[in-house]
């Protein structure tokens, strides 16, 4: 039984570290919004003849 508690403790610590990492990235990293323009050729809108 102690090995089960040790395993669960280690898994909990790893999950907690991952959670803290994701939370810190979401909180402290500021993104710069940019405008994106994609040119679509007119051939994409025309159905091919049968």
Rosetta silent file (secondary structure, phi, psi, omega in degrees, C-alpha in Angstrom):
SEQUENCE: XXXXXXXXXXXXXXXXXXXXXXXXXXXXXXXXXXXXXXXXXXXXXXXXXX
SCORE:     score description
SCORE:     0.000 S_00000001
   1 L     0.000  -38.233  177.702    0.000    0.000    0.000 S_00000001
   2 H   -61.501  -31.799  179.204    2.793    2.538    0.657 S_00000001
   3 H   -68.622  -32.231  176.499    4.057    2.054   -2.906 S_00000001
   4 H   -65.822  -43.638  178.699    0.583    2.971   -4.210 S_00000001
   5 H   -64.269  -39.520  178.303    0.597    6.183   -2.168 S_00000001
   6 H   -64.181  -43.441  178.647    4.103    6.994   -3.392 S_00000001
   7 H   -62.373  -46.688 -179.811    3.042    6.400   -7.002 S_00000001
   8 H   -64.541  -35.680  177.546   -0.072    8.561   -6.629 S_00000001
   9 H   -64.702  -44.313 -179.897    1.985   11.281   -4.955 S_00000001
  10 H   -65.602  -43.151  178.619    4.525   11.313   -7.812 S_00000001
  11 H   -63.734  -39.327  177.628    1.778   11.346  -10.466 S_00000001
  12 H   -64.762  -39.446  178.485    0.053   14.186   -8.591 S_00000001
  13 H   -66.515  -40.614  177.824    3.266   16.188   -8.427 S_00000001
  14 H   -64.805  -44.390  178.919    3.874   15.727  -12.169 S_00000001
  15 H   -63.586  -39.389  177.700    0.279   16.727  -12.969 S_00000001
  16 H   -64.331  -39.655  178.583    0.605   19.750  -10.673 S_00000001
  17 H   -65.652  -40.416  176.906    3.826   20.823  -12.379 S_00000001
  18 H   -64.445  -42.424  179.184    2.186   20.553  -15.791 S_00000001
  19 H   -62.017  -44.376  179.270   -0.812   22.553  -14.546 S_00000001
  20 H   -64.497  -38.657  178.194    1.421   25.286  -13.143 S_00000001
  21 H   -63.884  -45.210  179.481    3.377   25.424  -16.410 S_00000001
  22 H   -66.904  -41.115  179.318    0.266   25.787  -18.556 S_00000001
  23 H   -63.513  -42.570 -179.610   -1.217   28.349  -16.167 S_00000001
  24 H   -67.795  -37.102  175.847    1.962   30.425  -16.155 S_00000001
  25 H   -64.107  -41.508 -179.362    2.166   30.353  -19.959 S_00000001
  26 H   -69.558  -28.615 -176.078   -1.469   31.453  -20.233 S_00000001
  27 H   -88.488  -44.478 -169.080   -0.990   34.221  -17.673 S_00000001
  28 H   -97.340  -17.158 -179.201    2.415   35.698  -18.378 S_00000001
  29 L   -90.358  120.522  179.485    2.881   35.308  -22.156 S_00000001
  30 L  -101.172  129.941 -179.133    1.353   38.198  -24.068 S_00000001
  31 L   -98.750  155.108  177.445    0.589   37.627  -27.727 S_00000001
  32 L  -104.794  110.211  178.656    0.612   40.233  -30.467 S_00000001
  33 L   -66.317  136.725  179.982   -2.555   40.065  -32.584 S_00000001
  34 L  -130.704  153.701  176.206   -1.787   40.287  -36.285 S_00000001
  35 L   -90.350  137.034 -178.567   -3.905   40.524  -39.396 S_00000001
  36 L  -121.426  130.047 -179.147   -3.559   37.651  -41.822 S_00000001
  37 L  -119.423  127.183  178.284   -4.478   37.895  -45.501 S_00000001
  38 L  -122.919  126.210  178.390   -4.762   34.814  -47.707 S_00000001
  39 L   -88.717  123.541  179.184   -5.384   35.131  -51.436 S_00000001
  40 L  -105.288  124.804  179.888   -7.743   32.462  -52.770 S_00000001
  41 L   -66.985  151.256 -177.134   -7.621   31.893  -56.539 S_00000001
  42 H   -64.879  -23.849 -179.732  -10.869   32.269  -58.462 S_00000001
  43 H   -65.856  -17.487  177.647  -10.610   28.684  -59.713 S_00000001
  44 H   -74.119  -21.052 -177.236  -11.532   27.504  -56.216 S_00000001
  45 L   -95.038  -17.052 -176.241  -14.994   29.085  -56.551 S_00000001
  46 L   -96.034  131.355  175.790  -15.893   27.773  -60.016 S_00000001
  47 L   -75.419  139.477  178.594  -17.274   24.245  -60.374 S_00000001
  48 L   -70.041  144.847  179.241  -15.509   22.175  -63.010 S_00000001
  49 L   -67.313  148.584 -179.342  -17.667   21.332  -66.073 S_00000001
  50 L   -92.300    0.000    0.000  -19.048   17.794  -66.263 S_00000001
